[in-house]
Amino acid sequence: MRYNYLIVGSGLYGAVFAHEARARGKSVLVIDKRPNIGGNVYTENIEGINVHKYGAHIFHTNDKRVWDYITQFADFNRFTNSPVANYKGELYSMPFNMYTFNKMWGVVTPEEAEAVINRQRAEIQGEPRNLEEQAISLVGRDIFEKLVKGYTEKQWGRDCKELPAFIIKRLPVRLTFDNNYFNALYQGIPIGGYTKMIENLLDGVEVRLNTDYLAHKPELDALAERVVYTGPIDAYFDYSLGTLEYRSVRFETELLDKPNFQGNAAVNYTDRETPWTRIIEHKWFEFGKDADGNDLPKTVISREYSSEWKPGDEPYYPVNDEKNGKLYAQYKELAGREDKVIFGGRLGEYKYYDMDQVIAAALERTAVELD
């Protein structure tokens, strides 16, 4: 059989594209080299807990069109992201707000907090030359040292003085008692996990797992008129211009025979000495309850370790600095010559997309392609 579209990757971009193509009467084949659908939003049910296998995914958007679209495929709960920062045993509220400032300095009023921050921000004169100076110019020295520096250096594998300022364009400073991390009108987690949501998107679509596109490219290309490719763009071109840099994440996941490990979905470890960046306790994404509303007797935690990507690792997010930007521009030019292929998603476009942005991009592309 010859298909209208071969879609490489069953993550959000591929699943949305597949759904829209099928809804318009197109024949679609989705392939994925993993043994499961869902890409990095894949969730696995362990002891009644929907475990985010490739890191915490908390849906948030201000785009009503995207929210109305994705909630066709899942009911979302009212989860609000309120992470806790652990600095050498001291616990702070995130994002930076009056709870944080009270714990840090003992201040009680917004005026007192603002005065301390402004006094510390004045340390940086002129245009910030690196991430460290940028962060201090936004939030001051104390918050930078305890809550930004170590976490950021673990995340990027580089000293803050060596990272470009633009990585931290802004840091939220709230002079209110508000622990809601995202400034988003709509947010939550799909009830029953993301995998169920992807299954609903792919309902009626043919899917082949454990299928490596790049290892069988000629025969797979021959199956379809058009290809939607959501893998790494440099891998598609066999790294002919050089390798784009990514950060990867490694997870150590444990099932614990206790009902509560840390009392919160996410705790960030912001000191440099703790090797992991954060610990996720998955049950709290769905309030510690099973599908029937019963309290879960066990818990699952994942420690996250950030690392430089190397071949064989999963690439998670691009290193969007000047050097990689120039190399991507060259790959994008090559991609523009591929008449049969659409490059999409975080890896295909070498872009740090949030989930709502991936959905929006896929919908925009399908509208151009199919309408």
CORTA-V830421 format. One line per field, one symbol per residue. burial: I if it has 9 or more other C-alpha atoms within 8 Angstrom, else O. Layout:
burial: ???
This chain:
burial: OOIIIIIIIIIIIIIIIIIIIIOOOIIIIIIIIIOIIIIOIIIIOOOOIIIIIOIOOOIIIOOOOIIOOOIOIIOIIOIOIIIIIIIOOOOIIIIIIIIIIIIOOOIOOIOIIIOOIIIIIOIIOOOIOIIIIIIIIIIIIOIIIIIIIIIIIIIIIOOIIOIIIOOIOOOOOIIOOOIIIOOOOIIIIIIOIIIIIIIIIIOOIOOIIIIIIOOOOOOIIOIIIIIIIIIIIIOIOOIOOOOIIIIIIOIOOOOIOOIOOOOIIIIIIIIIOOOIIIIIIIIIIIOIIIOOOOOIOIIIIIIIIIIIIOOOOOIOIIOOOOOIIOIIOIIIOOIOOOOOIOIIIIIIIIIOIOIIOIIIIIIOOIOOOOO
